[in-house]
Amino acid sequence: MDSLPIINRTYEAYKNLVDINHKLNKRWLYSLGASTENSFLQTIEELVMAKNAPKPLKGSYLIKASASLEVATMKIRLLFDLQLVNETRIFQLQNKLAEIGRMLGGWLKSTYSQ
């Protein structure tokens, strides 16, 4: 995939989430699981839009991506708090999300400093 590293990392995190959701109970799969996947997909969509947007518009897409990522992180934490999935897998996913958040923050900071 020829893309930005942040998009690739988000894509990899999404694949991990799909694997986690595969093991969720049906009650949670179609509510919290699907909602979390949608938050990830929204984040990826906003990152791709920011990548292709002209410089004056990048910031708004990155802010939306940051918000979507924060919502996804909260949903992941809820999966952990409700003890619905293996905590090791959740911690690994949370580490990836933290890395993505740092990358996103750096990109956002660079768009406002130019």
QUINORGI-V342169 format. One line per field, one symbol per residue. psi: psi as a letter, one per 40 degrees, with the letter a starting at -180 (. if undefined). A space follows every 50 residues. Layout:
psi->???
This chain:
psi->hgiiddddddddddddddddddeiiddddecddddddddddddddddddd deiiddeddddddddddddddddddddddddefeihdddddddddddddd dddddddddddee.
